[in-house]
Amino acid sequence: MMRRFSNRCITTILGLTLAACALPPTHRQHDTPACMHYRAMMTAPMPPDAMHRLQAQCDASRQRGK
């Protein structure tokens, strides 16, 4: 009885794990280098105008990519 319960739990956990691995990744696959740089610099201590320039470069690179 306990062995049957244990086997069902293992099977359920294994099934859920495999199902989660089959989901598409949630990260951005088609990101431009300018946007990756902008996101990397978001936590850096920078003047606001420099941050706005990086954001504008990211937006412009997305528009060129479409």
C-alpha positions in Angstrom: 0.0 0.0 0.0 2.7 2.5 1.0 4.9 1.4 -1.9 2.1 2.1 -4.4 1.6 5.6 -2.9 5.3 6.2 -3.1 5.4 5.1 -6.8 2.5 7.4 -7.6 4.2 10.4 -6.0 7.4 9.8 -7.8 5.6 9.4 -11.1 3.6 12.5 -10.5 6.6 14.6 -9.7 8.5 13.2 -12.6 5.6 14.0 -15.0 5.3 17.5 -13.7 9.0 18.1 -14.0 9.0 16.8 -17.6 6.0 18.9 -18.5 7.7 22.1 -17.1 10.8 21.4 -19.2 8.6 21.2 -22.3 7.3 24.7 -21.9 8.9 27.4 -24.0 11.4 29.6 -22.3 10.1 32.8 -20.8 13.2 34.9 -21.6 13.6 37.1 -24.6 15.1 35.1 -27.4 15.2 37.8 -30.1 16.6 40.7 -28.1 18.9 43.3 -29.7 22.4 43.9 -28.3 21.4 47.5 -27.5 18.5 46.2 -25.4 20.7 43.7 -23.6 23.2 46.4 -22.8 20.4 48.7 -21.6 19.0 46.0 -19.3 22.5 45.2 -18.0 23.1 48.9 -17.2 19.7 49.5 -15.5 21.1 49.0 -12.0 24.4 50.8 -12.6 24.8 54.3 -11.1 24.3 56.5 -14.1 23.0 60.0 -14.8 19.4 59.9 -15.9 20.2 61.4 -19.3 22.7 58.5 -20.1 20.0 56.0 -19.1 17.5 57.7 -21.4 20.0 57.5 -24.2 20.4 53.8 -23.7 16.7 53.3 -23.6 16.3 55.3 -26.8 19.0 53.2 -28.5 17.2 50.0 -27.4 13.8 51.3 -28.8 15.5 52.4 -32.0 17.1 49.0 -32.5 13.8 47.3 -32.0 12.2 49.5 -34.7 15.0 48.7 -37.1 14.5 45.0 -36.5 10.9 44.9 -37.5 
